[in-house]
Amino acid sequence: MADQDRPQICLITPPEFDLNTFSDQLAAVLDKTKIACLRLALASKDEDRVLRSADALRETCHARDVAIIIERHVLLVKRLGLDGVHLTEGTRFIRKVRKDLPDSIIGVHCGSTRHEGITAAEAGADYVSFGPIGFTPLGDGSLAHWDLFEWWSEMIEVPVVAEGALTAELVGKFSPVTDFFAIGEEIWNSDAPVTKLKTLLEPLG
């Protein structure tokens, strides 16, 4: 697959991690694989913990020319020198966020809904994500199917991200119709994230 046709990779942090060990794990992955972006997806509501994690991971990413965005915490983007925000609740706040962060990356998770995706794109999203594309017992069981991505890639110019319960088989299947794969627990649940990511991406060549 030619590089210009090859989907780029966005990493998603675990919802919980030990900053001391995760920083090293992340650096190892970034040094071994071409990564476009890191999404900081901490579940913690402890402001100090989120701030310290964002500071440390920003340094790790920016030293390697990798963008870093944060889930949900719009007010921290400028404060911490991050590259953008990933909105997890669809299109509810995107117009305000676009106004507040005119120069930042804004991504929106749109589940499996074409309408949500179109609304996000029209409201100024830099990308939309659909998922999960693979089966997971979490959530309501809805899947973002291949034909949604096929339609999007043919009709809409805003980049699209495929995420959720990825396997090597799904990476191979969806690679012609997505711009990015977002990968998180698929590799961080492994003792060898670098090796797991390499295996996951083998279909891309």
Residue frames as qw, qx, qy, qz and C-alpha x, y, z in Angstrom:
[[0.000, 0.889, 0.458, 0.000, 0.00, 0.00, 0.00],
 [0.393, 0.533, -0.033, 0.749, 1.42, 3.38, -1.01],
 [0.292, -0.186, -0.511, 0.787, 2.25, 5.72, 1.88],
 [0.212, -0.049, -0.038, -0.975, -0.25, 8.35, 0.71],
 [0.645, -0.225, -0.492, -0.539, -3.02, 5.74, 0.77],
 [0.527, -0.113, -0.770, 0.342, -1.98, 4.19, 4.07],
 [0.437, -0.809, -0.286, -0.270, -4.18, 5.19, 7.00],
 [0.158, 0.555, -0.515, 0.634, -2.37, 7.11, 9.72],
 [0.605, -0.322, -0.700, 0.201, -2.33, 5.98, 13.34],
 [0.278, -0.651, 0.192, -0.680, -3.69, 7.77, 16.38],
 [0.436, -0.059, -0.823, 0.360, -2.87, 6.27, 19.78],
 [0.514, -0.657, -0.149, -0.531, -5.35, 6.49, 22.65],
 [0.038, 0.402, -0.753, 0.520, -4.00, 6.35, 26.20],
 [0.372, -0.347, -0.856, 0.097, -5.54, 3.93, 28.71],
 [0.336, -0.783, -0.275, -0.446, -8.19, 5.50, 30.96],
 [0.615, -0.764, 0.194, -0.023, -5.90, 4.81, 33.91],
 [0.826, 0.346, -0.265, 0.357, -2.12, 4.53, 33.91],
 [0.637, -0.625, 0.007, 0.451, 0.98, 4.95, 36.05],
 [0.314, 0.941, -0.105, -0.073, 2.65, 8.02, 34.59],
 [0.343, -0.702, 0.597, 0.179, 6.13, 6.85, 35.56],
 [0.546, -0.061, 0.799, 0.245, 5.90, 3.65, 33.52],
 [0.561, 0.668, 0.487, -0.037, 3.49, 4.78, 30.81],
 [0.145, 0.910, -0.225, -0.315, 5.72, 7.63, 29.63],
 [0.257, -0.482, 0.782, 0.300, 8.45, 5.10, 28.86],
 [0.538, 0.293, 0.789, 0.050, 6.00, 2.72, 27.17],
 [0.418, 0.847, 0.254, -0.208, 4.66, 5.54, 25.02],
 [0.000, 0.816, -0.459, -0.351, 8.13, 6.74, 24.06],
 [0.420, -0.207, 0.849, 0.245, 9.05, 3.22, 22.96],
 [0.526, 0.551, 0.647, 0.005, 5.99, 2.97, 20.72],
 [0.269, 0.929, 0.035, -0.252, 6.56, 6.42, 19.22],
 [0.161, -0.702, 0.607, 0.337, 10.18, 5.59, 18.51],
 [0.395, -0.080, 0.888, 0.220, 9.31, 2.36, 16.68],
 [0.291, 0.549, 0.759, 0.195, 6.16, 3.27, 14.75],
 [0.058, 0.186, 0.203, 0.960, 5.07, 6.31, 12.76],
 [0.099, -0.616, -0.729, 0.281, 2.29, 7.86, 14.85],
 [0.115, 0.584, 0.303, 0.744, 0.29, 10.94, 13.83],
 [0.349, -0.571, 0.059, -0.741, -1.41, 11.79, 17.09],
 [0.282, -0.120, -0.861, 0.407, -1.89, 10.83, 20.74],
 [0.446, -0.574, -0.282, -0.626, -5.29, 11.17, 22.41],
 [0.073, 0.159, -0.740, 0.649, -5.07, 11.62, 26.18],
 [0.578, -0.342, -0.503, -0.544, -8.15, 9.79, 27.43],
 [0.159, 0.075, -0.782, 0.598, -7.75, 9.74, 31.22],
 [0.401, -0.578, -0.657, -0.271, -10.93, 8.90, 33.10],
 [0.431, -0.335, -0.503, 0.670, -9.68, 10.67, 36.25],
 [0.057, -0.891, -0.315, -0.320, -11.47, 13.77, 37.50],
 [0.601, -0.627, -0.036, 0.495, -8.42, 14.68, 39.61],
 [0.350, 0.936, -0.025, -0.005, -7.29, 17.96, 38.02],
 [0.267, -0.784, 0.541, 0.145, -3.72, 17.70, 39.29],
 [0.680, -0.086, 0.704, 0.188, -3.33, 14.21, 37.88],
 [0.619, 0.680, 0.377, 0.109, -4.71, 15.23, 34.48],
 [0.118, 0.972, -0.195, -0.058, -2.42, 18.29, 34.40],
 [0.423, -0.611, 0.645, 0.178, 0.70, 16.31, 35.31],
 [0.710, 0.170, 0.662, 0.173, -0.10, 13.59, 32.79],
 [0.508, 0.828, 0.231, 0.054, -0.80, 16.08, 30.00],
 [0.069, -0.919, 0.364, 0.132, 2.43, 17.98, 30.73],
 [0.526, -0.416, 0.714, 0.200, 4.56, 14.85, 30.66],
 [0.663, 0.327, 0.650, 0.174, 2.98, 13.28, 27.59],
 [0.361, 0.925, 0.064, -0.098, 3.04, 16.58, 25.70],
 [0.175, -0.786, 0.551, 0.219, 6.81, 16.67, 26.16],
 [0.594, -0.102, 0.778, 0.178, 7.13, 13.07, 24.98],
 [0.588, 0.614, 0.523, 0.057, 4.96, 13.71, 21.91],
 [0.254, 0.960, -0.027, -0.116, 6.22, 17.10, 20.83],
 [0.356, -0.647, 0.605, 0.297, 9.84, 15.94, 21.08],
 [0.441, 0.020, 0.837, 0.322, 8.89, 13.49, 18.31],
 [0.221, 0.134, -0.359, -0.897, 6.66, 15.84, 16.27],
 [0.194, -0.371, -0.897, -0.143, 3.53, 13.96, 17.32],
 [0.318, -0.444, -0.079, -0.834, 0.36, 15.97, 17.99],
 [0.180, -0.204, -0.870, 0.411, -1.40, 15.50, 21.33],
 [0.399, -0.402, -0.248, -0.786, -5.10, 16.09, 21.92],
 [0.085, -0.033, 0.805, -0.587, -7.15, 15.59, 25.06],
 [0.228, -0.463, -0.808, -0.283, -10.58, 14.06, 25.52],
 [0.295, -0.752, -0.589, -0.021, -13.34, 16.35, 26.77],
 [0.428, -0.668, -0.222, 0.567, -11.27, 18.92, 28.71],
 [0.422, 0.774, 0.259, 0.396, -11.67, 21.85, 26.32],
 [0.201, -0.973, 0.060, -0.092, -10.40, 24.43, 28.82],
 [0.702, -0.534, 0.354, 0.311, -7.05, 22.66, 29.19],
 [0.777, 0.473, 0.240, 0.338, -6.07, 22.80, 25.52],
 [0.270, 0.850, -0.113, 0.438, -4.65, 26.34, 25.49],
 [0.528, -0.793, 0.252, -0.169, -3.57, 26.24, 29.12],
 [0.794, -0.354, 0.465, 0.167, -1.34, 23.21, 28.56],
 [0.109, 0.642, -0.568, -0.504, -0.17, 23.91, 25.04],
 [0.575, 0.123, 0.807, 0.049, -1.98, 20.90, 23.58],
 [0.058, -0.083, 0.624, 0.775, -2.86, 20.56, 19.92],
 [0.461, -0.181, -0.430, -0.755, -6.58, 20.01, 20.26],
 [0.474, -0.074, 0.643, -0.597, -9.53, 18.23, 21.83],
 [0.257, -0.100, -0.895, -0.350, -11.55, 15.10, 21.12],
 [0.517, -0.121, 0.230, -0.815, -15.24, 15.48, 21.95],
 [0.003, 0.019, -0.999, 0.030, -16.87, 12.27, 23.12],
 [0.292, 0.452, 0.687, -0.488, -20.51, 13.39, 23.29],
 [0.432, 0.597, 0.609, 0.292, -21.19, 13.88, 19.62],
 [0.300, 0.471, 0.249, 0.791, -21.99, 17.30, 18.22],
 [0.297, -0.799, -0.508, 0.124, -23.58, 18.99, 21.24],
 [0.324, -0.845, -0.020, 0.426, -20.85, 21.57, 21.88],
 [0.712, 0.107, 0.330, 0.611, -18.81, 21.66, 18.72],
 [0.258, 0.805, 0.235, 0.479, -19.83, 25.09, 17.44],
 [0.384, -0.917, 0.080, -0.069, -18.86, 26.75, 20.73],
 [0.778, -0.390, 0.314, 0.378, -15.62, 24.77, 20.92],
 [0.630, 0.437, 0.319, 0.557, -14.76, 25.72, 17.33],
 [0.023, 0.926, 0.093, 0.366, -15.28, 29.38, 18.25],
 [0.567, -0.801, 0.194, 0.020, -13.18, 29.09, 21.42],
 [0.621, -0.396, 0.563, 0.374, -10.37, 27.10, 19.77],
 [0.602, 0.724, -0.020, -0.337, -10.21, 28.42, 16.20],
 [0.360, 0.704, -0.606, -0.090, -6.69, 27.12, 15.55],
 [0.397, -0.346, 0.825, -0.207, -6.85, 23.79, 17.38],
 [0.301, 0.006, -0.896, -0.326, -7.63, 20.29, 16.17],
 [0.575, -0.032, 0.431, -0.695, -11.22, 19.35, 17.02],
 [0.286, 0.035, -0.914, -0.286, -12.35, 15.78, 16.62],
 [0.627, -0.113, 0.242, -0.732, -15.78, 14.35, 17.36],
 [0.102, -0.010, 0.995, 0.007, -16.80, 10.77, 18.15],
 [0.530, 0.094, -0.156, -0.828, -20.04, 10.07, 16.29],
 [0.691, -0.017, 0.646, -0.325, -20.72, 6.44, 17.21],
 [0.394, 0.118, 0.830, 0.377, -22.19, 4.68, 14.22],
 [0.279, 0.764, 0.509, -0.281, -24.40, 7.53, 13.02],
 [0.471, 0.363, 0.380, 0.709, -23.94, 9.10, 9.59],
 [0.074, -0.884, -0.322, -0.329, -26.14, 12.05, 10.57],
 [0.552, -0.789, 0.014, 0.269, -23.96, 12.87, 13.59],
 [0.664, -0.122, 0.330, 0.659, -20.88, 12.70, 11.40],
 [0.290, 0.601, 0.405, 0.624, -22.32, 15.08, 8.81],
 [0.287, -0.924, -0.218, -0.128, -23.44, 17.50, 11.53],
 [0.652, -0.597, 0.134, 0.447, -19.95, 17.45, 13.07],
 [0.572, 0.143, 0.387, 0.709, -18.29, 18.05, 9.71],
 [0.105, 0.757, 0.382, 0.520, -20.60, 20.96, 8.91],
 [0.429, -0.894, -0.128, -0.012, -19.98, 22.50, 12.35],
 [0.140, 0.893, -0.403, 0.145, -16.23, 22.63, 11.82],
 [0.852, -0.382, 0.349, 0.071, -14.79, 19.32, 13.02],
 [0.115, 0.702, -0.644, -0.281, -11.31, 18.55, 11.70],
 [0.298, 0.127, -0.928, -0.183, -12.13, 14.85, 11.80],
 [0.772, -0.250, 0.101, -0.576, -14.92, 12.53, 12.86],
 [0.028, 0.276, -0.958, 0.076, -14.51, 9.10, 14.40],
 [0.813, -0.104, -0.197, -0.538, -16.87, 6.16, 14.12],
 [0.388, 0.212, -0.875, 0.197, -16.80, 3.05, 16.23],
 [0.476, -0.434, 0.735, 0.209, -16.56, 0.54, 17.58],
 [0.588, 0.427, -0.495, -0.476, -15.86, -1.32, 14.37],
 [0.437, 0.117, -0.890, 0.058, -15.24, -4.57, 16.24],
 [0.656, -0.536, -0.471, -0.247, -17.32, -6.39, 18.83],
 [0.174, 0.259, -0.619, 0.721, -16.98, -5.26, 22.43],
 [0.332, -0.520, -0.781, 0.102, -19.20, -6.09, 25.41],
 [0.143, -0.431, -0.290, 0.842, -18.98, -2.43, 26.43],
 [0.204, 0.151, -0.280, -0.926, -21.50, 0.07, 25.09],
 [0.661, 0.226, 0.324, -0.638, -24.87, -0.70, 23.53],
 [0.689, 0.102, 0.704, 0.137, -23.70, -3.23, 20.96],
 [0.533, 0.821, 0.103, -0.177, -23.95, -0.85, 17.99],
 [0.681, -0.158, 0.399, 0.593, -21.20, -1.23, 15.39],
 [0.257, 0.765, -0.200, -0.556, -19.91, 1.24, 12.83],
 [0.853, 0.218, 0.465, 0.091, -20.05, -0.84, 9.67],
 [0.514, -0.118, 0.485, 0.697, -17.75, -0.89, 6.66],
 [0.270, 0.616, 0.571, 0.470, -20.39, 0.62, 4.35],
 [0.191, -0.944, -0.203, 0.175, -20.58, 3.75, 6.55],
 [0.436, -0.601, 0.348, 0.573, -16.86, 4.30, 6.03],
 [0.456, 0.220, 0.645, 0.572, -17.12, 3.49, 2.34],
 [0.118, 0.850, 0.469, 0.207, -19.87, 6.09, 1.89],
 [0.312, -0.895, -0.008, 0.318, -17.98, 8.66, 3.96],
 [0.513, -0.379, 0.456, 0.621, -14.72, 8.22, 2.05],
 [0.360, 0.381, 0.640, 0.562, -16.53, 8.70, -1.26],
 [0.017, -0.814, -0.490, -0.312, -18.79, 11.61, -0.28],
 [0.361, -0.931, -0.058, 0.011, -17.15, 13.65, 2.52],
 [0.532, 0.648, -0.345, 0.423, -13.75, 15.34, 2.53],
 [0.409, -0.714, 0.409, -0.395, -13.40, 15.61, 6.33],
 [0.327, 0.341, -0.875, 0.109, -11.03, 12.83, 7.52],
 [0.837, -0.331, -0.113, -0.421, -12.58, 9.81, 9.22],
 [0.042, -0.479, 0.821, -0.307, -11.19, 7.68, 12.03],
 [0.820, -0.159, -0.482, -0.265, -12.02, 4.02, 12.66],
 [0.019, -0.441, 0.719, -0.537, -11.74, 2.84, 16.25],
 [0.700, -0.235, 0.343, -0.581, -12.93, 0.34, 18.81],
 [0.835, -0.098, 0.531, -0.105, -11.98, -3.34, 19.28],
 [0.511, 0.691, -0.427, -0.281, -9.60, -3.40, 16.32],
 [0.853, -0.161, 0.469, 0.162, -8.05, -6.63, 15.08],
 [0.246, -0.367, 0.621, 0.648, -5.51, -7.19, 12.31],
 [0.271, 0.398, 0.823, 0.302, -8.35, -8.55, 10.18],
 [0.090, 0.880, 0.434, -0.171, -10.41, -5.38, 10.68],
 [0.195, -0.711, 0.272, 0.618, -7.38, -3.19, 9.96],
 [0.272, -0.067, 0.763, 0.582, -6.99, -4.96, 6.63],
 [0.183, 0.600, 0.765, 0.146, -10.68, -4.71, 5.84],
 [0.017, -0.917, -0.335, 0.214, -11.15, -1.04, 6.74],
 [0.463, -0.428, 0.234, 0.740, -7.83, 0.35, 5.49],
 [0.280, 0.298, 0.548, 0.730, -9.18, 1.28, 2.02],
 [0.147, -0.720, -0.504, -0.454, -12.03, 3.36, 3.48],
 [0.474, -0.840, -0.202, 0.169, -10.56, 5.17, 6.51],
 [0.312, 0.838, -0.250, 0.371, -8.00, 7.93, 6.97],
 [0.068, -0.554, 0.672, -0.486, -6.93, 6.96, 10.50],
 [0.731, -0.309, -0.609, -0.010, -7.07, 4.05, 12.90],
 [0.291, -0.677, 0.377, -0.561, -7.32, 4.98, 16.60],
 [0.789, -0.008, -0.604, 0.112, -5.69, 2.31, 18.74],
 [0.322, -0.674, 0.374, -0.550, -5.68, 2.09, 22.52],
 [0.726, -0.368, 0.494, -0.304, -6.54, -0.85, 24.75],
 [0.934, 0.337, -0.102, -0.063, -5.73, -3.20, 21.87],
 [0.648, 0.464, -0.441, 0.414, -2.02, -2.67, 22.60],
 [0.133, -0.610, 0.477, -0.619, -1.82, -1.29, 26.14],
 [0.865, -0.306, 0.181, -0.354, -3.42, -4.43, 27.57],
 [0.920, 0.252, -0.235, 0.187, -0.39, -6.32, 26.26],
 [0.687, -0.606, 0.125, 0.380, 2.95, -6.77, 28.02],
 [0.478, -0.162, 0.447, 0.739, 4.63, -5.80, 24.74],
 [0.351, 0.759, 0.297, -0.461, 2.77, -2.83, 23.19],
 [0.112, 0.638, -0.514, -0.563, 5.34, -2.28, 20.42],
 [0.108, -0.085, 0.956, 0.258, 5.07, -5.90, 19.26],
 [0.298, 0.516, 0.762, -0.253, 1.29, -5.92, 19.56],
 [0.297, 0.763, 0.036, -0.573, 0.98, -2.75, 17.49],
 [0.051, 0.467, -0.727, -0.500, 3.28, -4.15, 14.82],
 [0.185, 0.162, 0.966, 0.078, 1.14, -7.29, 14.59],
 [0.295, 0.657, 0.542, -0.433, -2.06, -5.25, 14.46],
 [0.274, 0.790, -0.136, -0.531, -0.74, -3.13, 11.59],
 [0.459, -0.205, 0.770, 0.392, 0.77, -5.97, 9.54],
 [0.516, 0.573, 0.628, 0.103, -2.05, -5.83, 6.93],
 [0.177, 0.947, 0.020, -0.268, -0.96, -2.26, 6.06],
 [0.827, 0.439, -0.033, 0.350, 2.39, -3.58, 4.80]]
